[in-house]
Amino acid sequence: MKTIPLHEIAAPVVTCSTCAACCCQLEVMLITDTGVPERFIDTDDWGGEVMLRLDDGWCAALDRDSMMCTIYEKRPLICREFEMGAPECIEERLGIATAYR
């Protein structure tokens, strides 16, 4: 049996279309106006506007069947800046590693 060196093993490709949307469980502060529909906005304990999360902990704008954002074009600034495949993204994916087994 041939042993393959670790540096030759390709890491799984990270794309939003193959993700379990783990970033959609994070609290999202609304710090700029991007046109998020009112029905997806909540107020936190300190009076700030945040994305509404439902009882299951997921963002209210997340389509539970496709695991894709239903307001992608109007998503909050924080969501726009959360870079696919960046260290923060990988860390969140590792947090729910069971979704990828």
Secondary structure, DSSP 4 states (H G I P E B T S, - for coil): -PPPPGGGSPPPPP-GGGS--GGGGS--B--S-----GGGEEE-TTS-EEE-B-TTSSBTTEETTTTEETTGGG--HHHHHS-TTSHHHHHHHHHTGGGG-
